[in-house]
Amino acid sequence: MSEMWNSPDKFNREALLWDENPRRRSLALAVAKAIIASVNPAKTMRAMEFGCGTGLVTLEIAQLVRSVSAIDTSSEMLAVLSQKIQSSQRANIETTCVDLSQSPDFMTQHAKRFDLIYSSMTLHHVDDTAGFLNKISNLLSPGGLIALADLDHEDGSFHDDPLEKVHHGFDRTVLAIQLKAAGLENILFETIYTLEKVNSSGVSASYPVFLVTATRAMS
Ligand SMILES: C[S@@+](CC[C@H](N)C(=O)[O-])C[C@H]1O[C@@H](n2cnc3c(N)ncnc32)[C@H](O)[C@@H]1O
């Protein structure tokens, strides 16, 4: 049981078996397809994924862009991804174990560096959503794109551990206001997937997942 926001321990423990859950694999594939359809990744792009986990989404996107900086706070999730990078010889993915909300150095070194920043099911693990969106917006080049997939607002039954600190999904209107305040425009939401699972109350339930895309203003 965890009482902390972003406890790497939980994901470190889950890393080796992460990919064995077919629901995770099929969600990741749906997210990758939706990102590809929405932002049209190009071979010139430097991309970043935050909360990349074992790279289920990144391994799909990396084939289409110049490079991916794959970031996570769990060293064990990144260790699984590193093994996949080695065995697939995909040399354009670089892993970094860092929490962007706690790392001013990373922010300074990578300011305006990325043409595309994406993530899947990670934003709800970040305590200060508005502050975090500001940070990633500052990492985007002018005209750069974000594509974030996460849960729509839910009743709190999605996560099994009642003590785990997470957002219970997001209200799209509130998130759009935060994205705009972070200097992003052309904000578009679409429903890209519906997760079906037996929830923490033992009931089979549906949880819609959105993809929001937006563009960093040119100036
Ligand atoms: C629900 S998992 C999703 C993993 C992966 N995106 C996937 O779809 O399989 C959330 C991931 O975000 C990472 N994470 C949580 N908080 C983070 C933060 N503040 N910065 C970077 N990664 C974070 C966790 O370690 C975990 O790997």
PDBQT file of the ligand as one rigid body, heavy atoms in Angstrom, charges set to zero:
ROOT
HETATM    1  C1  LIG A 301       0.393   3.552 -15.270  1.00  0.00    +0.000 C 
HETATM    2  S1  LIG A 301       2.095   3.480 -15.664  1.00  0.00    +0.000 S 
HETATM    3  C2  LIG A 301       2.051   3.664 -17.444  1.00  0.00    +0.000 C 
HETATM    4  C3  LIG A 301       3.306   3.154 -18.099  1.00  0.00    +0.000 C 
HETATM    5  C4  LIG A 301       3.309   3.225 -19.628  1.00  0.00    +0.000 C 
HETATM    6  N1  LIG A 301       3.045   4.579 -20.097  1.00  0.00    +0.000 N 
HETATM    7  C5  LIG A 301       2.311   2.249 -20.229  1.00  0.00    +0.000 C 
HETATM    8  O1  LIG A 301       1.356   2.733 -20.837  1.00  0.00    +0.000 OA
HETATM    9  O2  LIG A 301       2.492   1.048 -20.090  1.00  0.00    +0.000 OA
HETATM   10  C6  LIG A 301       2.681   5.055 -15.121  1.00  0.00    +0.000 C 
HETATM   11  C7  LIG A 301       4.178   5.234 -15.285  1.00  0.00    +0.000 C 
HETATM   12  O3  LIG A 301       4.523   6.574 -14.958  1.00  0.00    +0.000 OA
HETATM   13  C8  LIG A 301       5.660   6.593 -14.132  1.00  0.00    +0.000 C 
HETATM   14  N2  LIG A 301       5.581   7.846 -13.367  1.00  0.00    +0.000 N 
HETATM   15  C9  LIG A 301       4.773   8.149 -12.332  1.00  0.00    +0.000 A 
HETATM   16  N3  LIG A 301       4.963   9.417 -11.947  1.00  0.00    +0.000 NA
HETATM   17  C10 LIG A 301       5.905   9.929 -12.775  1.00  0.00    +0.000 A 
HETATM   18  C11 LIG A 301       6.535  11.202 -12.901  1.00  0.00    +0.000 A 
HETATM   19  N4  LIG A 301       6.245  12.217 -12.074  1.00  0.00    +0.000 N 
HETATM   20  N5  LIG A 301       7.459  11.379 -13.874  1.00  0.00    +0.000 NA
HETATM   21  C12 LIG A 301       7.774  10.354 -14.717  1.00  0.00    +0.000 A 
HETATM   22  N6  LIG A 301       7.217   9.126 -14.645  1.00  0.00    +0.000 NA
HETATM   23  C13 LIG A 301       6.296   8.928 -13.685  1.00  0.00    +0.000 A 
HETATM   24  C14 LIG A 301       5.592   5.309 -13.334  1.00  0.00    +0.000 C 
HETATM   25  O4  LIG A 301       6.844   4.902 -12.840  1.00  0.00    +0.000 OA
HETATM   26  C15 LIG A 301       5.024   4.336 -14.379  1.00  0.00    +0.000 C 
HETATM   27  O5  LIG A 301       6.026   3.717 -15.119  1.00  0.00    +0.000 OA
ENDROOT
TORSDOF 0
